[in-house]
Amino acid sequence: APGCSSQKEHFFDPKQFSKFLNGYTGETCCTYNMLKLSRHLFCWTGDVKIADYYERALYNHILASQQPVKGGFVYFTPMRSGHYRVYSQPETSMWCCVGSGLENHTKYGEFIYAHAEDTLYVNLFIPSRLTWKEKKLTLIQESRFPDEEQIRFRIEKSNKKALSLKLRYPSWTKGASVSVNGKMQNINAQPGEYLTIRRKWKAGD
């Protein structure tokens, strides 16, 4: 569920997972590296399953790996029922996940968008502003996901040329609707695919 994949920093056969439900599962650095690998794989394949995994690991593991009040970083996120997390303490804890932990929380913008030729992929639902200089496009994403279901995209600047906008239709959804300027769009995609809208976008859409 958190997208983590290791026990004491080692991979194991997922079919053997029940043997590894202890306090040493879910090493943060492992997920950090899996997200780096996922970004490379996505650039080669454009596979939406990779984006689904990335979201799960980012929200359920990385986002939860920092102590929200004192800022310490967690090494393991145990999968053992009723277990606890150990967070780093100032000046006494410097394990590997403190180093990658410092870096993790500066990288939330890295995988929100991707592009190929005249296609813009929206992989993550995170409030953001994208400037695609080559296409003279500026897009604003307004979202309170996961607290609210509605996500709004606004074109702030456009060269008015045809461009495909691919919105990730997460595999965990149970239905979605899309409208452009208040007009409902026909959806051919299924959960676990990309919803594609191609049009000549203009400022204000």
Biotite code that builds the C-alpha atoms (Angstrom):
import biotite.structure as struc

atoms = struc.array([
    struc.Atom([0.000, 0.000, 0.000], chain_id="A", res_id=1, res_name="ALA", atom_name="CA", element="C"),
    struc.Atom([2.730, 2.576, 0.707], chain_id="A", res_id=2, res_name="PRO", atom_name="CA", element="C"),
    struc.Atom([4.619, 1.639, -2.457], chain_id="A", res_id=3, res_name="GLY", atom_name="CA", element="C"),
    struc.Atom([7.693, 0.550, -0.513], chain_id="A", res_id=4, res_name="CYS", atom_name="CA", element="C"),
    struc.Atom([9.520, -2.600, -1.477], chain_id="A", res_id=5, res_name="SER", atom_name="CA", element="C"),
    struc.Atom([12.326, -3.590, 0.851], chain_id="A", res_id=6, res_name="SER", atom_name="CA", element="C"),
    struc.Atom([13.311, -5.247, 4.123], chain_id="A", res_id=7, res_name="GLN", atom_name="CA", element="C"),
    struc.Atom([16.563, -4.058, 5.702], chain_id="A", res_id=8, res_name="LYS", atom_name="CA", element="C"),
    struc.Atom([17.388, -2.439, 2.360], chain_id="A", res_id=9, res_name="GLU", atom_name="CA", element="C"),
    struc.Atom([17.031, -5.714, 0.452], chain_id="A", res_id=10, res_name="HIS", atom_name="CA", element="C"),
    struc.Atom([14.474, -6.716, -2.180], chain_id="A", res_id=11, res_name="PHE", atom_name="CA", element="C"),
    struc.Atom([12.614, -9.980, -1.784], chain_id="A", res_id=12, res_name="PHE", atom_name="CA", element="C"),
    struc.Atom([10.065, -12.045, -3.669], chain_id="A", res_id=13, res_name="ASP", atom_name="CA", element="C"),
    struc.Atom([6.650, -10.332, -3.232], chain_id="A", res_id=14, res_name="PRO", atom_name="CA", element="C"),
    struc.Atom([5.084, -13.781, -2.852], chain_id="A", res_id=15, res_name="LYS", atom_name="CA", element="C"),
    struc.Atom([7.094, -14.128, 0.370], chain_id="A", res_id=16, res_name="GLN", atom_name="CA", element="C"),
    struc.Atom([5.904, -10.800, 1.813], chain_id="A", res_id=17, res_name="PHE", atom_name="CA", element="C"),
    struc.Atom([4.195, -12.372, 4.840], chain_id="A", res_id=18, res_name="SER", atom_name="CA", element="C"),
    struc.Atom([7.618, -13.467, 6.113], chain_id="A", res_id=19, res_name="LYS", atom_name="CA", element="C"),
    struc.Atom([8.852, -9.877, 6.165], chain_id="A", res_id=20, res_name="PHE", atom_name="CA", element="C"),
    struc.Atom([6.129, -8.083, 8.121], chain_id="A", res_id=21, res_name="LEU", atom_name="CA", element="C"),
    struc.Atom([8.503, -6.730, 10.746], chain_id="A", res_id=22, res_name="ASN", atom_name="CA", element="C"),
    struc.Atom([9.993, -3.441, 11.896], chain_id="A", res_id=23, res_name="GLY", atom_name="CA", element="C"),
    struc.Atom([12.537, -3.232, 9.084], chain_id="A", res_id=24, res_name="TYR", atom_name="CA", element="C"),
    struc.Atom([10.313, -2.921, 6.027], chain_id="A", res_id=25, res_name="THR", atom_name="CA", element="C"),
    struc.Atom([9.800, 0.179, 3.916], chain_id="A", res_id=26, res_name="GLY", atom_name="CA", element="C"),
    struc.Atom([13.273, 1.720, 3.827], chain_id="A", res_id=27, res_name="GLU", atom_name="CA", element="C"),
    struc.Atom([12.884, 5.327, 2.657], chain_id="A", res_id=28, res_name="THR", atom_name="CA", element="C"),
    struc.Atom([16.039, 5.434, 0.515], chain_id="A", res_id=29, res_name="CYS", atom_name="CA", element="C"),
    struc.Atom([14.779, 2.440, -1.440], chain_id="A", res_id=30, res_name="CYS", atom_name="CA", element="C"),
    struc.Atom([11.570, 4.262, -2.377], chain_id="A", res_id=31, res_name="THR", atom_name="CA", element="C"),
    struc.Atom([13.604, 7.387, -3.147], chain_id="A", res_id=32, res_name="TYR", atom_name="CA", element="C"),
    struc.Atom([15.599, 5.341, -5.679], chain_id="A", res_id=33, res_name="ASN", atom_name="CA", element="C"),
    struc.Atom([12.491, 3.602, -7.038], chain_id="A", res_id=34, res_name="MET", atom_name="CA", element="C"),
    struc.Atom([10.991, 7.018, -7.813], chain_id="A", res_id=35, res_name="LEU", atom_name="CA", element="C"),
    struc.Atom([14.155, 8.053, -9.662], chain_id="A", res_id=36, res_name="LYS", atom_name="CA", element="C"),
    struc.Atom([14.016, 4.797, -11.627], chain_id="A", res_id=37, res_name="LEU", atom_name="CA", element="C"),
    struc.Atom([10.299, 5.310, -12.305], chain_id="A", res_id=38, res_name="SER", atom_name="CA", element="C"),
    struc.Atom([10.903, 8.749, -13.810], chain_id="A", res_id=39, res_name="ARG", atom_name="CA", element="C"),
    struc.Atom([13.474, 7.298, -16.224], chain_id="A", res_id=40, res_name="HIS", atom_name="CA", element="C"),
    struc.Atom([11.231, 4.366, -17.156], chain_id="A", res_id=41, res_name="LEU", atom_name="CA", element="C"),
    struc.Atom([8.289, 6.691, -17.774], chain_id="A", res_id=42, res_name="PHE", atom_name="CA", element="C"),
    struc.Atom([10.366, 8.871, -20.099], chain_id="A", res_id=43, res_name="CYS", atom_name="CA", element="C"),
    struc.Atom([11.143, 5.764, -22.154], chain_id="A", res_id=44, res_name="TRP", atom_name="CA", element="C"),
    struc.Atom([7.696, 4.158, -22.111], chain_id="A", res_id=45, res_name="THR", atom_name="CA", element="C"),
    struc.Atom([4.977, 6.683, -21.149], chain_id="A", res_id=46, res_name="GLY", atom_name="CA", element="C"),
    struc.Atom([3.349, 3.817, -19.238], chain_id="A", res_id=47, res_name="ASP", atom_name="CA", element="C"),
    struc.Atom([0.532, 5.078, -17.001], chain_id="A", res_id=48, res_name="VAL", atom_name="CA", element="C"),
    struc.Atom([1.095, 2.158, -14.595], chain_id="A", res_id=49, res_name="LYS", atom_name="CA", element="C"),
    struc.Atom([4.414, 3.735, -13.671], chain_id="A", res_id=50, res_name="ILE", atom_name="CA", element="C"),
    struc.Atom([2.653, 7.015, -12.903], chain_id="A", res_id=51, res_name="ALA", atom_name="CA", element="C"),
    struc.Atom([0.113, 5.166, -10.732], chain_id="A", res_id=52, res_name="ASP", atom_name="CA", element="C"),
    struc.Atom([2.949, 3.577, -8.764], chain_id="A", res_id=53, res_name="TYR", atom_name="CA", element="C"),
    struc.Atom([4.755, 6.910, -8.448], chain_id="A", res_id=54, res_name="TYR", atom_name="CA", element="C"),
    struc.Atom([1.689, 8.556, -6.934], chain_id="A", res_id=55, res_name="GLU", atom_name="CA", element="C"),
    struc.Atom([1.169, 5.737, -4.430], chain_id="A", res_id=56, res_name="ARG", atom_name="CA", element="C"),
    struc.Atom([4.792, 5.774, -3.264], chain_id="A", res_id=57, res_name="ALA", atom_name="CA", element="C"),
    struc.Atom([4.982, 9.573, -3.137], chain_id="A", res_id=58, res_name="LEU", atom_name="CA", element="C"),
    struc.Atom([1.812, 10.110, -1.101], chain_id="A", res_id=59, res_name="TYR", atom_name="CA", element="C"),
    struc.Atom([1.807, 7.019, 1.069], chain_id="A", res_id=60, res_name="ASN", atom_name="CA", element="C"),
    struc.Atom([5.508, 6.670, 1.800], chain_id="A", res_id=61, res_name="HIS", atom_name="CA", element="C"),
    struc.Atom([7.611, 9.742, 0.998], chain_id="A", res_id=62, res_name="ILE", atom_name="CA", element="C"),
    struc.Atom([5.104, 12.355, 2.154], chain_id="A", res_id=63, res_name="LEU", atom_name="CA", element="C"),
    struc.Atom([4.659, 10.429, 5.394], chain_id="A", res_id=64, res_name="ALA", atom_name="CA", element="C"),
    struc.Atom([8.389, 9.999, 6.033], chain_id="A", res_id=65, res_name="SER", atom_name="CA", element="C"),
    struc.Atom([8.965, 13.351, 7.711], chain_id="A", res_id=66, res_name="GLN", atom_name="CA", element="C"),
    struc.Atom([7.810, 14.128, 11.242], chain_id="A", res_id=67, res_name="GLN", atom_name="CA", element="C"),
    struc.Atom([5.431, 17.075, 10.721], chain_id="A", res_id=68, res_name="PRO", atom_name="CA", element="C"),
    struc.Atom([6.271, 19.055, 13.880], chain_id="A", res_id=69, res_name="VAL", atom_name="CA", element="C"),
    struc.Atom([9.993, 18.567, 14.559], chain_id="A", res_id=70, res_name="LYS", atom_name="CA", element="C"),
    struc.Atom([11.026, 17.646, 11.022], chain_id="A", res_id=71, res_name="GLY", atom_name="CA", element="C"),
    struc.Atom([12.859, 14.388, 11.709], chain_id="A", res_id=72, res_name="GLY", atom_name="CA", element="C"),
    struc.Atom([13.141, 11.737, 8.994], chain_id="A", res_id=73, res_name="PHE", atom_name="CA", element="C"),
    struc.Atom([12.141, 8.108, 9.257], chain_id="A", res_id=74, res_name="VAL", atom_name="CA", element="C"),
    struc.Atom([14.411, 5.261, 8.181], chain_id="A", res_id=75, res_name="TYR", atom_name="CA", element="C"),
    struc.Atom([11.901, 2.398, 8.019], chain_id="A", res_id=76, res_name="PHE", atom_name="CA", element="C"),
    struc.Atom([8.122, 2.501, 7.657], chain_id="A", res_id=77, res_name="THR", atom_name="CA", element="C"),
    struc.Atom([7.251, -0.836, 9.301], chain_id="A", res_id=78, res_name="PRO", atom_name="CA", element="C"),
    struc.Atom([4.505, -2.957, 7.791], chain_id="A", res_id=79, res_name="MET", atom_name="CA", element="C"),
    struc.Atom([4.156, -4.851, 11.073], chain_id="A", res_id=80, res_name="ARG", atom_name="CA", element="C"),
    struc.Atom([0.745, -4.324, 12.656], chain_id="A", res_id=81, res_name="SER", atom_name="CA", element="C"),
    struc.Atom([0.868, -1.932, 15.621], chain_id="A", res_id=82, res_name="GLY", atom_name="CA", element="C"),
    struc.Atom([4.526, -1.096, 15.113], chain_id="A", res_id=83, res_name="HIS", atom_name="CA", element="C"),
    struc.Atom([6.041, 2.407, 15.301], chain_id="A", res_id=84, res_name="TYR", atom_name="CA", element="C"),
    struc.Atom([8.391, 4.677, 13.368], chain_id="A", res_id=85, res_name="ARG", atom_name="CA", element="C"),
    struc.Atom([11.726, 5.993, 14.606], chain_id="A", res_id=86, res_name="VAL", atom_name="CA", element="C"),
    struc.Atom([12.463, 9.550, 13.460], chain_id="A", res_id=87, res_name="TYR", atom_name="CA", element="C"),
    struc.Atom([15.892, 11.162, 13.343], chain_id="A", res_id=88, res_name="SER", atom_name="CA", element="C"),
    struc.Atom([16.840, 13.547, 16.146], chain_id="A", res_id=89, res_name="GLN", atom_name="CA", element="C"),
    struc.Atom([18.899, 16.732, 15.742], chain_id="A", res_id=90, res_name="PRO", atom_name="CA", element="C"),
    struc.Atom([22.659, 16.148, 16.002], chain_id="A", res_id=91, res_name="GLU", atom_name="CA", element="C"),
    struc.Atom([22.321, 12.493, 17.029], chain_id="A", res_id=92, res_name="THR", atom_name="CA", element="C"),
    struc.Atom([20.948, 10.744, 13.930], chain_id="A", res_id=93, res_name="SER", atom_name="CA", element="C"),
    struc.Atom([22.572, 10.755, 10.505], chain_id="A", res_id=94, res_name="MET", atom_name="CA", element="C"),
    struc.Atom([21.601, 7.625, 8.631], chain_id="A", res_id=95, res_name="TRP", atom_name="CA", element="C"),
    struc.Atom([21.188, 7.435, 4.869], chain_id="A", res_id=96, res_name="CYS", atom_name="CA", element="C"),
    struc.Atom([17.472, 8.244, 4.954], chain_id="A", res_id=97, res_name="CYS", atom_name="CA", element="C"),
    struc.Atom([18.213, 11.589, 6.580], chain_id="A", res_id=98, res_name="VAL", atom_name="CA", element="C"),
    struc.Atom([20.241, 12.578, 3.519], chain_id="A", res_id=99, res_name="GLY", atom_name="CA", element="C"),
    struc.Atom([17.707, 11.364, 0.962], chain_id="A", res_id=100, res_name="SER", atom_name="CA", element="C"),
    struc.Atom([14.976, 12.591, 3.316], chain_id="A", res_id=101, res_name="GLY", atom_name="CA", element="C"),
    struc.Atom([16.267, 16.151, 3.026], chain_id="A", res_id=102, res_name="LEU", atom_name="CA", element="C"),
    struc.Atom([16.187, 15.799, -0.749], chain_id="A", res_id=103, res_name="GLU", atom_name="CA", element="C"),
    struc.Atom([12.825, 14.006, -1.015], chain_id="A", res_id=104, res_name="ASN", atom_name="CA", element="C"),
    struc.Atom([10.775, 16.962, 0.106], chain_id="A", res_id=105, res_name="HIS", atom_name="CA", element="C"),
    struc.Atom([12.284, 19.326, -2.456], chain_id="A", res_id=106, res_name="THR", atom_name="CA", element="C"),
    struc.Atom([11.204, 17.117, -5.376], chain_id="A", res_id=107, res_name="LYS", atom_name="CA", element="C"),
    struc.Atom([7.413, 17.154, -5.322], chain_id="A", res_id=108, res_name="TYR", atom_name="CA", element="C"),
    struc.Atom([7.310, 19.051, -8.613], chain_id="A", res_id=109, res_name="GLY", atom_name="CA", element="C"),
    struc.Atom([9.510, 16.648, -10.583], chain_id="A", res_id=110, res_name="GLU", atom_name="CA", element="C"),
    struc.Atom([6.903, 14.272, -11.983], chain_id="A", res_id=111, res_name="PHE", atom_name="CA", element="C"),
    struc.Atom([3.715, 16.337, -12.117], chain_id="A", res_id=112, res_name="ILE", atom_name="CA", element="C"),
    struc.Atom([4.127, 16.940, -15.858], chain_id="A", res_id=113, res_name="TYR", atom_name="CA", element="C"),
    struc.Atom([5.927, 15.360, -18.792], chain_id="A", res_id=114, res_name="ALA", atom_name="CA", element="C"),
    struc.Atom([5.849, 16.152, -22.494], chain_id="A", res_id=115, res_name="HIS", atom_name="CA", element="C"),
    struc.Atom([6.586, 14.619, -25.873], chain_id="A", res_id=116, res_name="ALA", atom_name="CA", element="C"),
    struc.Atom([6.357, 16.670, -29.081], chain_id="A", res_id=117, res_name="GLU", atom_name="CA", element="C"),
    struc.Atom([2.897, 18.276, -28.972], chain_id="A", res_id=118, res_name="ASP", atom_name="CA", element="C"),
    struc.Atom([1.569, 16.248, -26.016], chain_id="A", res_id=119, res_name="THR", atom_name="CA", element="C"),
    struc.Atom([1.493, 17.296, -22.368], chain_id="A", res_id=120, res_name="LEU", atom_name="CA", element="C"),
    struc.Atom([1.066, 14.583, -19.723], chain_id="A", res_id=121, res_name="TYR", atom_name="CA", element="C"),
    struc.Atom([-0.445, 15.392, -16.332], chain_id="A", res_id=122, res_name="VAL", atom_name="CA", element="C"),
    struc.Atom([0.733, 12.624, -14.005], chain_id="A", res_id=123, res_name="ASN", atom_name="CA", element="C"),
    struc.Atom([0.084, 14.033, -10.531], chain_id="A", res_id=124, res_name="LEU", atom_name="CA", element="C"),
    struc.Atom([-2.620, 16.217, -9.048], chain_id="A", res_id=125, res_name="PHE", atom_name="CA", element="C"),
    struc.Atom([-0.563, 18.786, -7.171], chain_id="A", res_id=126, res_name="ILE", atom_name="CA", element="C"),
    struc.Atom([-1.237, 22.547, -7.246], chain_id="A", res_id=127, res_name="PRO", atom_name="CA", element="C"),
    struc.Atom([1.322, 23.926, -9.665], chain_id="A", res_id=128, res_name="SER", atom_name="CA", element="C"),
    struc.Atom([2.199, 26.281, -12.474], chain_id="A", res_id=129, res_name="ARG", atom_name="CA", element="C"),
    struc.Atom([3.820, 24.924, -15.647], chain_id="A", res_id=130, res_name="LEU", atom_name="CA", element="C"),
    struc.Atom([5.637, 27.054, -18.224], chain_id="A", res_id=131, res_name="THR", atom_name="CA", element="C"),
    struc.Atom([6.416, 25.121, -21.403], chain_id="A", res_id=132, res_name="TRP", atom_name="CA", element="C"),
    struc.Atom([8.667, 27.626, -23.158], chain_id="A", res_id=133, res_name="LYS", atom_name="CA", element="C"),
    struc.Atom([8.980, 25.780, -26.467], chain_id="A", res_id=134, res_name="GLU", atom_name="CA", element="C"),
    struc.Atom([5.196, 25.752, -26.906], chain_id="A", res_id=135, res_name="LYS", atom_name="CA", element="C"),
    struc.Atom([4.643, 29.185, -25.334], chain_id="A", res_id=136, res_name="LYS", atom_name="CA", element="C"),
    struc.Atom([2.175, 27.534, -22.969], chain_id="A", res_id=137, res_name="LEU", atom_name="CA", element="C"),
    struc.Atom([1.494, 28.355, -19.346], chain_id="A", res_id=138, res_name="THR", atom_name="CA", element="C"),
    struc.Atom([-0.868, 26.072, -17.427], chain_id="A", res_id=139, res_name="LEU", atom_name="CA", element="C"),
    struc.Atom([-2.139, 26.434, -13.852], chain_id="A", res_id=140, res_name="ILE", atom_name="CA", element="C"),
    struc.Atom([-3.328, 23.405, -11.872], chain_id="A", res_id=141, res_name="GLN", atom_name="CA", element="C"),
    struc.Atom([-5.624, 24.104, -8.923], chain_id="A", res_id=142, res_name="GLU", atom_name="CA", element="C"),
    struc.Atom([-6.255, 21.157, -6.645], chain_id="A", res_id=143, res_name="SER", atom_name="CA", element="C"),
    struc.Atom([-6.905, 20.131, -3.057], chain_id="A", res_id=144, res_name="ARG", atom_name="CA", element="C"),
    struc.Atom([-6.418, 16.455, -3.865], chain_id="A", res_id=145, res_name="PHE", atom_name="CA", element="C"),
    struc.Atom([-6.851, 14.152, -1.994], chain_id="A", res_id=146, res_name="PRO", atom_name="CA", element="C"),
    struc.Atom([-9.178, 16.243, 0.210], chain_id="A", res_id=147, res_name="ASP", atom_name="CA", element="C"),
    struc.Atom([-11.395, 17.282, -2.719], chain_id="A", res_id=148, res_name="GLU", atom_name="CA", element="C"),
    struc.Atom([-12.308, 15.419, -5.897], chain_id="A", res_id=149, res_name="GLU", atom_name="CA", element="C"),
    struc.Atom([-12.432, 18.328, -8.351], chain_id="A", res_id=150, res_name="GLN", atom_name="CA", element="C"),
    struc.Atom([-9.257, 19.416, -10.141], chain_id="A", res_id=151, res_name="ILE", atom_name="CA", element="C"),
    struc.Atom([-9.150, 22.530, -12.297], chain_id="A", res_id=152, res_name="ARG", atom_name="CA", element="C"),
    struc.Atom([-6.691, 23.370, -15.063], chain_id="A", res_id=153, res_name="PHE", atom_name="CA", element="C"),
    struc.Atom([-6.466, 26.861, -16.506], chain_id="A", res_id=154, res_name="ARG", atom_name="CA", element="C"),
    struc.Atom([-4.577, 27.945, -19.609], chain_id="A", res_id=155, res_name="ILE", atom_name="CA", element="C"),
    struc.Atom([-2.918, 31.254, -18.804], chain_id="A", res_id=156, res_name="GLU", atom_name="CA", element="C"),
    struc.Atom([-0.912, 31.571, -22.006], chain_id="A", res_id=157, res_name="LYS", atom_name="CA", element="C"),
    struc.Atom([-1.049, 29.709, -25.332], chain_id="A", res_id=158, res_name="SER", atom_name="CA", element="C"),
    struc.Atom([0.176, 29.970, -28.914], chain_id="A", res_id=159, res_name="ASN", atom_name="CA", element="C"),
    struc.Atom([-3.280, 28.712, -30.035], chain_id="A", res_id=160, res_name="LYS", atom_name="CA", element="C"),
    struc.Atom([-1.825, 25.677, -31.809], chain_id="A", res_id=161, res_name="LYS", atom_name="CA", element="C"),
    struc.Atom([-3.274, 22.193, -31.417], chain_id="A", res_id=162, res_name="ALA", atom_name="CA", element="C"),
    struc.Atom([-1.942, 20.355, -28.405], chain_id="A", res_id=163, res_name="LEU", atom_name="CA", element="C"),
    struc.Atom([-2.934, 17.109, -26.701], chain_id="A", res_id=164, res_name="SER", atom_name="CA", element="C"),
    struc.Atom([-3.511, 17.233, -22.970], chain_id="A", res_id=165, res_name="LEU", atom_name="CA", element="C"),
    struc.Atom([-3.280, 13.774, -21.395], chain_id="A", res_id=166, res_name="LYS", atom_name="CA", element="C"),
    struc.Atom([-4.771, 13.603, -17.914], chain_id="A", res_id=167, res_name="LEU", atom_name="CA", element="C"),
    struc.Atom([-3.925, 10.513, -15.889], chain_id="A", res_id=168, res_name="ARG", atom_name="CA", element="C"),
    struc.Atom([-7.096, 8.578, -15.125], chain_id="A", res_id=169, res_name="TYR", atom_name="CA", element="C"),
    struc.Atom([-5.936, 6.778, -11.962], chain_id="A", res_id=170, res_name="PRO", atom_name="CA", element="C"),
    struc.Atom([-6.568, 3.055, -11.745], chain_id="A", res_id=171, res_name="SER", atom_name="CA", element="C"),
    struc.Atom([-8.164, 3.523, -8.301], chain_id="A", res_id=172, res_name="TRP", atom_name="CA", element="C"),
    struc.Atom([-10.955, 5.807, -9.538], chain_id="A", res_id=173, res_name="THR", atom_name="CA", element="C"),
    struc.Atom([-14.564, 4.735, -9.953], chain_id="A", res_id=174, res_name="LYS", atom_name="CA", element="C"),
    struc.Atom([-15.510, 7.165, -12.685], chain_id="A", res_id=175, res_name="GLY", atom_name="CA", element="C"),
    struc.Atom([-14.599, 10.655, -13.845], chain_id="A", res_id=176, res_name="ALA", atom_name="CA", element="C"),
    struc.Atom([-16.027, 13.485, -15.879], chain_id="A", res_id=177, res_name="SER", atom_name="CA", element="C"),
    struc.Atom([-14.203, 16.189, -17.814], chain_id="A", res_id=178, res_name="VAL", atom_name="CA", element="C"),
    struc.Atom([-15.463, 19.525, -19.045], chain_id="A", res_id=179, res_name="SER", atom_name="CA", element="C"),
    struc.Atom([-13.807, 22.278, -21.075], chain_id="A", res_id=180, res_name="VAL", atom_name="CA", element="C"),
    struc.Atom([-15.211, 25.775, -20.558], chain_id="A", res_id=181, res_name="ASN", atom_name="CA", element="C"),
    struc.Atom([-18.290, 24.201, -18.967], chain_id="A", res_id=182, res_name="GLY", atom_name="CA", element="C"),
    struc.Atom([-18.957, 21.788, -21.853], chain_id="A", res_id=183, res_name="LYS", atom_name="CA", element="C"),
    struc.Atom([-18.823, 18.083, -20.960], chain_id="A", res_id=184, res_name="MET", atom_name="CA", element="C"),
    struc.Atom([-16.359, 16.028, -22.990], chain_id="A", res_id=185, res_name="GLN", atom_name="CA", element="C"),
    struc.Atom([-16.784, 12.498, -24.293], chain_id="A", res_id=186, res_name="ASN", atom_name="CA", element="C"),
    struc.Atom([-14.524, 10.151, -22.358], chain_id="A", res_id=187, res_name="ILE", atom_name="CA", element="C"),
    struc.Atom([-13.220, 7.067, -24.113], chain_id="A", res_id=188, res_name="ASN", atom_name="CA", element="C"),
    struc.Atom([-10.544, 6.161, -21.580], chain_id="A", res_id=189, res_name="ALA", atom_name="CA", element="C"),
    struc.Atom([-10.876, 3.721, -18.689], chain_id="A", res_id=190, res_name="GLN", atom_name="CA", element="C"),
    struc.Atom([-9.305, 3.907, -15.219], chain_id="A", res_id=191, res_name="PRO", atom_name="CA", element="C"),
    struc.Atom([-5.632, 3.108, -15.564], chain_id="A", res_id=192, res_name="GLY", atom_name="CA", element="C"),
    struc.Atom([-5.278, 5.054, -18.825], chain_id="A", res_id=193, res_name="GLU", atom_name="CA", element="C"),
    struc.Atom([-4.859, 8.667, -19.920], chain_id="A", res_id=194, res_name="TYR", atom_name="CA", element="C"),
    struc.Atom([-7.808, 10.883, -20.804], chain_id="A", res_id=195, res_name="LEU", atom_name="CA", element="C"),
    struc.Atom([-6.810, 12.772, -23.943], chain_id="A", res_id=196, res_name="THR", atom_name="CA", element="C"),
    struc.Atom([-8.184, 16.147, -24.998], chain_id="A", res_id=197, res_name="ILE", atom_name="CA", element="C"),
    struc.Atom([-6.791, 17.617, -28.213], chain_id="A", res_id=198, res_name="ARG", atom_name="CA", element="C"),
    struc.Atom([-7.680, 21.119, -29.274], chain_id="A", res_id=199, res_name="ARG", atom_name="CA", element="C"),
    struc.Atom([-6.293, 24.549, -30.027], chain_id="A", res_id=200, res_name="LYS", atom_name="CA", element="C"),
    struc.Atom([-6.001, 25.872, -26.504], chain_id="A", res_id=201, res_name="TRP", atom_name="CA", element="C"),
    struc.Atom([-6.375, 29.559, -25.806], chain_id="A", res_id=202, res_name="LYS", atom_name="CA", element="C"),
    struc.Atom([-5.771, 31.739, -22.783], chain_id="A", res_id=203, res_name="ALA", atom_name="CA", element="C"),
    struc.Atom([-8.691, 31.451, -20.386], chain_id="A", res_id=204, res_name="GLY", atom_name="CA", element="C"),
    struc.Atom([-9.657, 27.846, -21.277], chain_id="A", res_id=205, res_name="ASP", atom_name="CA", element="C"),
])
